[in-house]
């Protein structure tokens, strides 16, 4: 099987589905069919066409939820580092892919697999002179020196925790070690970023770091997930936490388990952003008695209903930290409010419309000069 057909087969096995990042299929030609390309958002807001794939679908681990688990009966696909590097460069030259997200099944230990991934990226960077975006996965069990080498080659590195703690990971992937194989490498990334100069990184900047949880399969609560999320943001400097709703896959241990409600994934993202961007503490996040987020109300609105209905904030005097607690106001719109009130205080709620805000959302939670604003509108 030639290289492109191997890539196409691997793409079909990965079962890429649309989520918050839309999936596009870029036509190569009528004979060779489609290749999966993910439209990915960059930190600067730019979108690029990202090839998301594996160096090999061979895996010696038996993670219960994974389509590539050991023992599952399907045709495996493997690339040698130089094969994949040259194939990707051809896709890049033809405008099919602008960037690369590369992971791998674990074949012959995490250390050996990591070496093959690093060799692939090294070929792209230093032999083929590819200067585009690369998101490189760190394998469970990778050594510290390999993590450091990855940081010198990639724009983003990640290792998926999959579960929020040791107990839950054991239910998902009993062969993985939560601290030694997964959490420690994330700590190494943070230590290297804080203690070493980034001048030797390929573009003079250290890569950002992310991780992912599989939600709803190990009976974990949202409190458990958000506790670990909070730790990762506060202590290890992660850029983002991803939550992947569980969907059963045939011929795995969880093939008969109920899929996770997608609304739960949405609520987790909303709570995660409150912790990362809005100054919320873990104890600020409203939870149900069972330790889960409400599926009916987003957590920011739930917090405001509990705290601001009786104690609304004055738009003319609230700090940025207070303003972003109001539903409908984010960091950018809070800055816009503060800038606008330096020129003229807000005396009419309708003036907020000029800043792109919806007064109907703000009305229950705000004051103007110490008084409830008067409005002539239908509240929704």
C-alpha positions in Angstrom: 0.0 0.0 0.0 1.5 3.4 -1.0 2.0 6.2 1.6 -1.1 8.2 0.7 -3.4 5.2 0.8 -2.0 4.3 4.2 -2.8 7.8 5.4 -6.3 7.6 4.0 -6.9 4.3 5.7 -5.6 5.7 9.0 -7.8 8.7 8.7 -10.9 6.6 8.2 -9.9 4.5 11.3 -9.6 7.6 13.5 -13.4 8.3 13.1 -13.0 12.1 13.1 -16.3 13.7 13.9 -17.3 17.4 13.9 -17.0 19.1 17.3 -16.4 22.7 18.3 -13.5 22.6 15.9 -15.1 21.9 12.5 -13.8 19.0 10.4 -13.3 19.6 6.7 -12.4 17.1 4.0 -9.9 18.3 1.4 -10.1 16.7 -2.0 -6.8 15.3 -3.3 -8.2 13.9 -6.5 -11.1 11.7 -7.6 -8.9 8.6 -7.7 -7.3 8.9 -4.3 -10.4 10.1 -2.5 -10.6 12.3 0.6 -8.1 13.0 3.4 -9.3 14.3 6.8 -8.1 17.8 7.6 -9.2 19.6 10.7 -9.8 23.3 10.7 -7.9 24.3 13.8 -8.0 27.7 15.7 -4.5 29.1 16.5 -3.9 31.2 19.7 -3.9 34.3 17.5 -7.4 33.5 16.2 -6.2 32.4 12.8 -7.5 29.1 11.4 -5.3 26.7 9.6 -5.9 23.3 7.9 -4.3 20.8 10.2 -3.5 17.2 9.4 -4.4 15.2 12.5 -3.0 11.7 12.4 -0.8 8.9 13.9 2.7 7.7 13.1 1.4 4.2 13.8 -2.0 2.7 14.8 -0.1 -0.3 16.4 -0.4 -0.1 20.2 0.7 -2.4 23.0 -1.6 -0.7 25.6 -5.1 -1.9 26.2 -7.0 1.3 27.1 -10.6 0.3 27.4 -12.1 3.2 25.5 -9.6 3.4 22.6 -10.2 2.3 19.0 -6.5 1.5 18.7 -6.2 -0.7 21.8 -4.1 -3.8 21.7 -6.1 -6.9 20.6 -8.8 -5.0 18.6 -9.1 -6.6 15.2 -8.5 -4.1 12.4 -5.8 -3.4 9.9 -2.9 -1.5 11.4 -1.0 1.3 9.7 2.6 2.3 10.3 4.9 5.0 8.9 8.7 5.3 9.2 9.8 8.7 10.2 11.3 9.7 6.9 8.2 8.3 5.0 5.8 10.4 7.0 7.9 13.5 6.9 8.2 13.5 3.1 4.5 12.6 2.7 3.4 15.5 4.9 5.7 17.9 3.1 4.0 17.0 -0.2 0.6 17.7 1.4 1.9 21.0 2.6 3.4 22.0 -0.8 0.1 21.2 -2.5 -1.9 23.4 0.0 -3.8 20.5 1.4 -2.4 20.8 4.9 -0.9 23.9 6.6 0.0 22.3 9.9 0.5 19.0 11.6 -1.0 17.3 14.7 0.9 14.0 15.2 0.5 11.3 17.8 1.1 7.6 17.8 0.1 4.3 19.2 2.7 2.9 21.6 4.8 0.3 19.9 7.9 -1.1 21.6 7.6 1.2 24.7 6.8 4.9 25.1 10.5 5.8 24.9 11.0 4.1 21.5 7.8 5.5 20.2 8.7 9.0 21.3 12.1 8.7 19.6 10.3 7.9 16.3 8.0 10.9 16.7 10.9 13.2 17.5 12.9 11.8 14.5 9.9 12.6 12.2 9.7 16.2 13.4 13.5 16.6 13.3 13.5 15.6 9.6 10.7 18.0 8.8 12.4 20.9 10.6 16.1 20.4 9.8 16.2 18.4 6.6 13.1 19.5 4.8 13.0 23.0 6.2 9.4 23.0 7.2 8.7 26.1 9.4 5.0 25.7 9.9 2.9 24.7 12.9 3.4 21.3 14.6 1.5 19.9 17.6 3.5 17.0 19.0 2.2 14.4 21.4 4.3 13.3 24.3 4.0 9.5 24.9 3.2 8.0 28.2 6.6 7.0 29.7 8.7 9.4 27.7 11.9 10.5 29.3 12.7 14.1 30.4 15.3 14.5 27.7 12.8 13.6 25.1 10.3 16.1 26.5 13.0 18.8 26.3 13.8 17.8 22.7 10.0 17.9 21.8 9.9 21.5 23.2 12.7 22.5 20.9 10.9 21.2 17.8 7.1 21.9 18.3 4.7 24.8 18.6 2.5 22.9 21.0 3.1 19.8 23.1 0.5 17.7 24.9 0.0 14.5 26.8 -3.5 13.4 27.5 -4.3 12.7 31.2 -7.6 11.1 30.0 -8.9 11.0 33.6 -8.6 13.4 36.6 -6.8 11.2 39.0 -5.3 7.7 39.5 -8.5 6.0 40.6 -10.4 7.1 37.5 -7.5 6.4 35.1 -7.4 2.8 36.4 -10.9 2.3 35.2 -10.0 3.6 31.7 -6.5 2.5 31.1 -5.1 0.2 33.8 -1.7 -0.1 32.2 -1.1 3.7 32.4 0.5 5.4 35.5 -1.2 8.7 36.2 1.6 10.5 38.0 4.8 8.8 36.6 3.8 8.5 33.0 1.4 11.4 32.5 1.5 14.2 35.1 5.3 14.2 35.6 6.0 15.0 31.9 3.6 17.9 32.1 5.5 19.1 35.1 8.8 18.8 33.2 7.4 21.0 30.5 6.6 23.7 33.0 10.0 23.4 34.7 11.8 23.7 31.4 9.7 26.7 30.3 10.4 28.5 33.6 14.0 27.6 34.1 15.6 27.6 30.6 15.9 30.2 27.9 13.8 29.6 24.8 16.4 30.8 22.3 17.2 27.2 21.3 13.5 26.4 20.4 13.0 26.2 16.7 11.3 29.6 16.6 12.7 31.2 19.7 9.6 30.5 21.8 8.6 27.6 24.0 5.6 25.6 22.9 2.2 25.9 24.6 0.9 22.9 26.5 -2.6 21.3 26.5 -4.2 18.1 27.7 -7.4 16.2 27.3 -9.9 14.3 29.4 -12.3 11.6 28.3 -15.5 12.5 30.1 -18.4 10.4 31.3 -16.9 6.9 31.1 -15.0 6.4 34.4 -17.9 7.7 36.6 -15.9 10.8 37.4 -17.7 13.9 38.7 -17.3 17.4 37.2 -15.8 18.4 40.5 -13.0 15.9 40.0 -12.3 17.1 36.5 -12.4 20.8 37.5 -10.2 20.2 40.5 -7.5 18.8 38.2 -8.2 21.4 35.6 -7.7 24.2 38.2 -4.4 22.6 39.3 -3.1 22.4 35.7 -3.9 26.0 35.0 -2.6 27.4 38.3 0.5 25.2 38.7 1.6 23.9 35.4 0.7 26.7 33.0 -1.4 24.8 30.6 -2.9 26.8 27.7 -6.1 24.8 27.4 -7.9 21.7 28.7 -9.9 19.7 26.3 -12.9 17.5 27.2 -13.9 14.7 24.9 -17.4 13.2 25.4 -17.2 9.5 25.5 -18.8 7.6 22.6 -18.7 3.8 22.6 -16.5 2.1 20.0 -17.2 -1.5 18.8 -14.9 -4.2 20.1 -13.8 -2.3 23.1 -14.6 -3.0 26.8 -17.0 0.0 26.8 -18.8 -0.8 23.6 -22.2 -1.1 25.5 -21.7 1.9 27.8 -24.0 4.9 27.3 -22.6 7.9 25.4 -21.9 11.0 27.4 -24.5 13.8 27.0 -22.7 16.5 24.8 -24.2 19.2 27.0 -21.9 18.0 29.7 -18.9 18.7 27.5 -20.2 22.2 26.8 -20.7 23.0 30.5 -17.2 21.7 31.4 -15.7 24.0 28.7 -17.6 27.0 30.1 -16.5 26.2 33.7 -12.9 25.7 32.5 -12.8 29.1 30.8 -14.2 30.7 34.0 -11.2 29.3 35.9 -8.7 30.2 33.2 -9.9 33.6 32.0 -12.4 35.1 34.4 -10.7 34.9 37.8 -13.1 32.3 39.3 -11.8 30.1 42.0 -12.8 26.4 42.1 -15.2 27.1 45.0 -17.0 29.7 42.9 -18.1 27.2 40.3 -21.8 26.2 41.1 -22.2 22.5 41.4 -25.2 20.2 42.0 -25.2 18.0 45.1 -23.7 15.2 43.2 -20.7 17.3 42.3 -21.7 17.9 38.7 -22.5 21.1 36.7 -26.1 21.8 35.9 -26.9 20.8 32.3 -29.7 23.4 32.2 -27.7 26.6 33.0 -24.3 27.7 32.1 -22.1 28.1 35.3 -21.5 31.8 34.9 -25.2 32.5 34.8 -25.8 30.1 37.7 -23.2 32.0 39.8 -24.8 35.3 38.9 -28.3 34.1 39.8 -27.0 33.2 43.2 -24.8 36.2 43.9 -25.8 39.2 41.8 -29.6 39.2 41.8 -29.6 40.6 45.4 -26.3 42.4 45.1 -26.1 43.8 41.5 -22.9 45.5 40.4 -22.7 49.2 39.3 -21.5 49.5 35.7 -20.0 52.9 36.5 -17.8 51.8 39.4 -17.2 48.0 39.1 -13.6 46.8 38.5 -12.8 44.7 35.5 -12.7 41.6 37.8 -16.2 42.4 38.9 -17.5 43.3 35.4 -16.5 40.0 33.9 -18.7 38.2 36.5 -21.8 39.7 34.9 -23.4 37.4 32.3 -22.9 38.9 28.8 -19.6 40.7 29.7 -16.2 39.2 28.8 -12.7 40.5 29.3 -12.7 42.5 26.0 -16.2 44.1 26.7 -15.1 44.9 30.3 -12.1 46.8 28.9 -14.5 48.6 26.5 -16.8 49.6 29.3 -13.9 50.9 31.4 -12.6 52.9 28.5 -16.0 54.3 27.6 -16.9 55.4 31.1 -13.6 57.5 31.4 -15.2 59.8 28.8 -18.7 59.7 30.0 -20.4 57.7 32.7 -23.3 55.3 31.8 -26.7 56.8 32.6 -28.8 54.8 30.1 -28.6 51.1 29.7 -29.2 51.4 26.0 -25.7 53.0 25.6 -24.3 49.5 26.2 -25.6 48.5 22.9 -23.0 50.7 21.2 -20.3 48.4 22.7 -21.9 45.3 21.3 -23.6 44.2 24.5 -27.1 43.0 25.0 -28.8 45.0 27.8 -31.4 42.3 28.2 -28.7 39.9 29.5 -27.2 42.5 31.8 -30.3 44.0 33.3 -30.9 41.7 36.3 -27.4 42.0 37.5 -26.4 45.7 37.2 -26.9 49.2 38.6 -26.4 52.6 37.0 -25.2 55.2 39.6 -26.6 53.0 42.4 -30.0 52.4 40.9 -31.7 49.8 38.9 -31.7 50.9 35.3 -35.0 51.8 33.7 -35.7 50.1 30.4 -38.5 50.0 27.9 -37.9 46.7 26.3 -39.1 43.1 26.5 -36.7 41.2 28.7 -35.7 37.7 27.6 
